[in-house]
Amino acid sequence: MKFPRLLLVQQKFPDRRIPDVSSEVARQLAASGFASRVKPGSRIAIGVGSRGIHNYPVIVKAVVQYWLDQGMKPFLFPAMGSHGAASPEGQTMVLAHYGITEAAMGCPVVSRLEVVSLGKTADGIEAFMDKEAYNSDGVMLVGRVKWHTDYAGKIESGLFKMMAIGLGKFAGAQRYHSYAYKLGLEHVIRTVGRQVLGSGKILGGLAILEDANHNTAKLDAVPVEQMEQREEENLELVKSWMARVPADLDILIVDEIGKNISGAGMDTKVVNRGVNGEYNPWPGPKFQRIFVRNLSELTYNNAVGLGMADRSTGEACRLVAYGHQLADGEHAGGHPHACPLPYRSRMPGTVHPYGGQDRLDRSDLRLDS
């Protein structure tokens, strides 16, 4: 069997990394005035998420240290919707695999599913907050700002989404995504986020921006009064750094997908595939077929997104934990094309982009994740 000639291609993107991440966190928080908003000895709830954020344990540790140095009593809590099978134990395990543990961070990690109602938005959406966070003296969020997998807008993934969906835990996240089908997810994130801000519990957040090489490129301590405006500004900036495949392809081969990489398993705006099965819905390079080779070890057998692929391997399908996938599908309002398993095959000779095209004339590309 003859195969096309394969070449190793490397894209080079600007290196925007911050040389000393811990020092930059300390600098940002020292100038933020967050500690002046609460009394000495206050219990501070620090919300952390579930994505594979570079330097995340270093950043979170520096945030904890800031509050300790101010004479406060910080604790960490998961703000991650359905990840970790939407269970307290599973979400604690997710954080532990990222190096975020009580021993490493120097403060408690409190994982619960109970929530407190914050009332309803003008659209009738009931907003919720993690009960442990609500009972604290103030809440700070630490999360990455980037584009969302499902839609394009001025606010997508970031601190505002963390306030709405992350703080609402599984019950809130499930409800918000259901409303998003009618109202649009950006509208729901904005309105629920404003409802959360109206509770008076939020002190601010630390926004993390990564460059195309996944380096920590910007850290921004955002006061509560500016969260919506700064979210828009930071999203616009990070979108300008986005990495893209440089050409149209017949077959895109993805080595690994997972919830640690993207909420949809793979970054839909890089692979140009919609969560509901749409082919090439976004501007940019077009790909006729997607072949997924495996699941990331850090996705904990959650295979959401595997259904967006046209082909996969038996190994990837065998790793699927269906309970995790069901929880994630329910959380997101049920993306029917993202959760089923694709046709299983070995890569050579079994993926035909269209019309019986000769494999020697195909343009294929393999991504590591």
C-alpha positions in Angstrom: 0.0 0.0 0.0 1.4 3.4 -1.0 1.1 6.4 1.2 1.7 10.1 0.4 5.0 11.6 1.5 4.9 13.0 5.0 6.7 16.1 6.2 7.2 17.6 9.7 5.9 21.1 9.7 6.4 23.5 12.7 4.6 26.7 13.1 6.4 29.5 15.0 4.3 32.0 17.1 5.5 35.0 19.1 6.7 34.0 22.6 4.8 36.2 25.0 5.6 34.3 28.2 5.9 36.1 31.5 9.4 35.4 32.9 8.4 35.2 36.6 4.7 34.2 36.9 4.6 34.2 40.8 6.1 37.7 41.0 3.6 39.0 38.4 0.6 37.5 40.3 2.0 39.3 43.5 2.4 42.5 41.6 -1.1 42.4 40.1 -2.8 41.6 43.4 -0.8 44.2 45.4 -2.1 46.9 43.1 -5.7 45.5 43.1 -6.9 46.7 46.5 -8.8 43.4 46.9 -7.8 43.0 50.5 -9.0 46.4 51.5 -12.6 45.3 50.7 -12.7 42.8 53.6 -11.7 42.8 57.3 -8.5 41.0 58.5 -9.2 37.4 59.3 -11.9 37.1 56.7 -12.6 33.7 55.0 -11.9 34.2 51.3 -13.3 31.7 48.8 -11.1 31.2 45.7 -12.8 29.6 42.7 -10.6 27.5 40.4 -11.6 25.7 37.2 -10.8 22.5 35.4 -9.0 23.4 32.2 -5.4 22.5 31.5 -4.1 26.0 32.2 -0.3 26.4 32.0 1.3 27.4 35.3 -2.1 27.0 37.0 -0.8 25.6 40.3 1.9 28.3 40.4 -0.7 31.0 39.8 -3.2 29.6 42.3 -0.5 29.2 45.0 0.6 32.8 44.5 -3.1 33.9 44.9 -3.4 31.9 48.1 -0.2 33.4 49.4 -1.4 36.9 48.8 -4.4 36.4 51.0 -2.4 34.7 53.7 0.0 37.6 53.7 -3.0 40.0 54.2 -4.0 38.1 57.3 -7.0 36.3 55.7 -8.2 32.7 55.7 -8.4 31.6 52.1 -9.8 28.3 50.9 -10.2 26.9 47.3 -13.3 25.5 45.8 -14.0 23.9 42.3 -15.9 26.1 39.9 -16.2 23.7 37.0 -19.7 22.7 36.2 -19.9 19.0 35.1 -16.2 18.1 35.0 -15.1 15.4 37.4 -18.4 13.5 36.7 -20.2 16.4 38.5 -19.3 15.0 41.9 -17.5 16.6 44.8 -14.9 13.7 44.9 -14.4 13.8 41.2 -13.8 17.6 41.1 -11.4 17.3 44.0 -9.5 14.7 42.0 -9.4 16.9 38.9 -7.8 19.7 40.9 -5.3 17.2 42.5 -4.2 16.1 39.1 -3.4 19.7 38.2 -1.3 19.9 41.4 -3.9 21.9 43.3 -4.2 20.1 46.7 -4.4 21.3 50.3 -0.8 20.3 51.0 0.6 22.0 47.9 -1.5 25.2 48.1 -1.3 25.7 51.9 -5.0 26.1 52.4 -8.2 23.9 52.5 -9.9 22.7 49.3 -13.6 22.6 49.9 -15.7 20.7 47.3 -19.5 20.6 47.6 -22.5 20.6 45.3 -24.9 22.5 47.5 -25.9 25.9 46.1 -27.7 29.1 47.3 -30.3 30.9 45.1 -29.4 34.5 44.2 -32.8 35.3 42.7 -33.9 35.5 39.1 -32.8 37.5 36.1 -35.2 39.6 34.1 -35.6 36.6 31.8 -36.6 34.4 34.7 -33.4 32.5 35.0 -32.6 31.6 38.6 -29.0 32.2 39.5 -27.0 30.1 42.0 -23.8 30.2 43.9 -21.8 27.5 45.6 -23.0 27.5 49.2 -19.5 27.4 50.7 -18.5 30.4 48.6 -21.7 32.2 49.5 -21.0 31.7 53.2 -17.5 33.1 53.0 -16.7 36.8 53.5 -15.7 37.3 49.8 -15.2 35.4 46.6 -12.3 35.7 44.1 -12.1 33.8 40.8 -8.9 32.6 39.0 -9.5 31.5 35.4 -8.4 31.8 31.8 -10.0 34.1 29.3 -10.3 32.6 25.8 -12.8 31.9 23.0 -15.8 29.6 23.5 -16.3 26.4 21.6 -20.0 27.0 20.8 -20.4 30.6 19.7 -18.6 33.9 18.9 -19.2 37.0 20.9 -17.7 39.8 22.9 -17.8 37.7 26.1 -17.1 34.0 25.7 -15.0 31.9 28.2 -13.5 33.6 31.2 -14.2 35.1 34.6 -17.8 36.1 33.7 -18.6 32.5 32.5 -17.0 31.2 35.6 -19.2 33.4 37.7 -22.3 32.2 35.9 -21.8 28.6 35.1 -18.9 27.7 37.4 -20.3 29.1 40.6 -23.7 27.6 39.8 -22.3 24.1 40.1 -23.9 21.3 38.2 -27.6 22.3 38.8 -27.0 25.9 37.7 -24.9 25.0 34.7 -27.5 22.6 33.5 -30.3 25.2 33.8 -28.2 28.0 32.1 -27.4 25.9 29.1 -31.0 25.0 28.6 -32.0 28.7 28.6 -29.1 29.4 26.2 -30.9 27.5 23.4 -33.5 30.2 23.3 -31.7 33.3 24.5 -28.1 32.6 23.4 -25.2 31.6 25.6 -23.6 35.0 25.7 -26.8 36.6 26.9 -27.2 34.0 29.6 -23.6 34.4 30.7 -23.9 38.2 30.9 -27.3 38.3 32.7 -26.5 35.5 35.2 -23.1 37.0 35.8 -24.7 40.4 36.6 -27.0 38.7 39.0 -24.1 37.1 40.7 -22.3 40.4 40.9 -25.5 41.9 42.5 -25.0 39.5 45.4 -22.2 41.6 46.7 -20.0 38.5 47.3 -17.6 38.9 44.4 -14.3 40.8 45.2 -12.8 40.4 41.7 -10.8 38.0 39.7 -7.4 37.2 38.2 -7.7 36.7 34.5 -5.1 34.5 32.8 -4.3 34.9 29.1 -2.2 32.5 27.2 -0.3 33.0 23.9 -0.4 30.6 20.9 2.3 28.4 22.6 0.1 28.1 25.8 2.5 30.2 27.7 1.2 32.5 30.5 1.3 35.8 28.5 -0.8 38.2 30.7 -2.2 38.2 34.2 -4.8 40.8 35.0 -6.3 41.5 38.5 -9.8 42.7 37.6 -11.8 44.6 40.2 -15.5 43.7 40.5 -16.7 47.0 39.1 -14.8 46.4 35.8 -15.3 42.7 35.3 -17.6 42.9 32.3 -15.6 45.6 30.4 -12.2 44.0 31.1 -13.5 40.6 30.0 -14.3 42.0 26.6 -10.9 43.7 26.3 -9.0 40.6 27.4 -11.0 38.3 25.0 -10.3 40.6 22.1 -6.6 40.6 22.9 -6.3 36.8 23.3 -8.2 36.2 20.1 -5.5 38.1 18.2 -2.9 35.6 19.6 -4.9 32.5 18.5 -3.1 29.7 16.7 -4.6 28.3 13.5 -3.9 25.5 11.1 -2.4 27.3 8.1 -4.2 25.5 5.2 -7.3 23.6 4.1 -7.0 19.8 4.6 -8.6 16.6 3.6 -7.9 14.9 6.9 -7.0 16.4 10.2 -5.5 13.8 12.6 -5.8 14.8 16.3 -3.6 12.7 18.7 -5.6 13.5 21.9 -8.8 15.2 23.0 -10.1 15.9 26.5 -12.0 18.2 28.8 -8.6 19.5 30.0 -8.0 20.8 26.5 -11.4 22.2 25.7 -14.9 22.1 27.1 -15.9 20.4 23.9 -13.0 17.9 24.0 -11.2 19.6 21.1 -11.0 23.3 20.3 -13.8 23.6 17.8 -12.4 26.9 16.4 -9.1 25.2 15.6 -10.5 22.0 14.2 -13.4 23.9 12.6 -16.2 21.5 13.7 -19.4 22.5 15.4 -20.6 20.8 18.6 -23.8 19.9 16.8 -21.9 18.2 14.0 -21.6 21.2 11.6 -18.7 20.9 9.2 -16.4 24.0 9.0 -18.8 26.5 10.6 -16.1 29.0 11.5 -14.0 31.3 9.3 -10.6 29.9 8.4 -9.2 26.7 7.0 -11.6 23.9 6.1 -11.2 20.2 7.0 -13.1 17.4 5.3 -12.6 14.7 7.9 -11.3 14.5 11.5 -9.6 11.4 12.9 -9.1 11.3 16.7 -6.4 8.8 18.0 -6.9 8.9 21.7 -8.2 10.6 24.9 -6.0 12.7 27.1 -5.0 11.1 30.4 -6.3 14.3 32.2 -9.8 14.0 30.8 -10.5 11.1 33.2 -12.3 9.0 30.5 -14.7 11.8 29.7 -14.9 11.5 25.9 -17.2 14.4 25.2 -16.3 15.7 21.7 -15.4 12.3 20.3 -18.7 12.3 18.5 -17.6 15.3 16.5 -14.9 13.2 14.9 -15.5 11.2 11.7 -13.2 8.3 12.8 -11.5 7.2 15.9 -9.6 4.2 17.3 -10.9 1.2 19.3 -8.5 2.3 22.0 -10.2 5.7 22.4 -13.6 4.2 22.4 -12.6 1.6 25.1 -11.5 4.4 27.4 -14.9 6.1 27.5 -16.6 6.4 30.9 -20.2 6.7 29.8 -21.3 8.2 33.2 -18.9 11.1 32.8 -20.0 11.7 29.2 -23.7 11.6 30.1 -23.2 14.1 32.9 -21.3 16.4 30.6 -23.9 16.1 27.8 -26.7 16.9 30.3 -24.7 19.9 31.7 -24.4 21.4 28.2 -28.0 21.0 27.5 -27.3 17.9 25.4 -25.2 18.3 22.3 -26.3 15.1 20.5 -23.4 15.0 18.1 -20.6 15.6 20.6 -21.3 12.6 22.8 -21.8 9.5 20.6 -18.9 7.5 19.4 -17.6 7.9 15.9 -17.0 5.0 13.5 -13.9 3.1 14.7 -11.1 2.4 12.3 -7.4 2.1 11.7 -6.2 5.2 10.1 -4.5 3.9 6.9 -6.8 3.5 4.0 -10.1 3.7 5.8 -10.8 7.4 5.9 -12.0 8.6 2.6 -12.7 12.4 2.5 -14.9 12.3 -0.5 -15.5 10.8 -3.9 -13.0 8.0 -3.6 -10.1 10.4 -3.8 -6.8 8.7 -4.2 -4.9 8.7 -0.9 -1.8 9.8 -2.6 -3.5 13.1 -3.5 -4.9 13.8 -0.1 -3.7 16.6 2.2 -3.5 15.3 5.8 -2.2 16.9 9.0 -1.6 15.4 12.4 -2.0 17.5 15.6 -0.8 16.3 19.0 -3.9 17.8 20.8 
